[in-house]
Amino acid sequence: MDNAITRLHDATLVSIHLHWEERTCELSFAGAPGIPGPFSLLFDQVTELRAPIALPWGPSVSVLEASFSGGVATFAMQSGDTVTLLSPNYSFKRTPLRGAA
């Protein structure tokens, strides 16, 4: 699902985990209208992560739009904030439901 990042409108962002030593970052989502969840986007060889939570448009955990180009991933949030991640690539991973056996 290499175009998953372009299909994240209204996706619910749950968490961002930066693994400093491994230089990886995982963005976890509860789901999106076009991508049943939960799922994660995994980035490797990360050199920068910017994740402001100023909420200029008010609180929201939903993605307005997302893109990945030239090693830059951007997630414009419906809160008015933009999460930016520098990494040469990413992968899509389905994740189990919490509490599922």
Secondary structure as the mmCIF struct_conf table of DSSP 4:
data_model
#
loop_
_struct_conf.conf_type_id
_struct_conf.id
_struct_conf.beg_label_comp_id
_struct_conf.beg_label_asym_id
_struct_conf.beg_label_seq_id
_struct_conf.end_label_comp_id
_struct_conf.end_label_asym_id
_struct_conf.end_label_seq_id
TURN_TY1_P TURN_TY1_P1 ASP A 2 ASN A 3
HELX_RH_3T_P HELX_RH_3T_P1 ALA A 4 ARG A 7
TURN_TY1_P TURN_TY1_P2 HIS A 9 ASP A 10
STRN STRN1 THR A 12 HIS A 19
TURN_TY1_P TURN_TY1_P3 TRP A 20 ARG A 23
STRN STRN2 THR A 24 GLY A 31
STRN STRN3 ALA A 32 ALA A 32
TURN_TY1_P TURN_TY1_P4 PRO A 33 GLY A 34
STRN STRN4 ILE A 35 ILE A 35
BEND BEND1 GLY A 37 GLY A 37
STRN STRN5 PHE A 39 ASP A 44
BEND BEND2 GLN A 45 GLN A 45
STRN STRN6 GLU A 48 ARG A 50
TURN_TY1_P TURN_TY1_P5 PRO A 56 TRP A 57
STRN STRN7 SER A 62 SER A 62
STRN STRN8 VAL A 63 SER A 69
TURN_TY1_P TURN_TY1_P6 GLY A 70 GLY A 71
STRN STRN9 VAL A 72 MET A 77
TURN_TY1_P TURN_TY1_P7 GLN A 78 SER A 79
BEND BEND3 GLY A 80 GLY A 80
STRN STRN10 THR A 82 LEU A 86
BEND BEND4 PRO A 88 PRO A 88
STRN STRN11 ASN A 89 ARG A 94
HELX_LH_PP_P HELX_LH_PP_P1 PRO A 96 LEU A 97
TURN_TY1_P TURN_TY1_P8 ARG A 98 GLY A 99
#
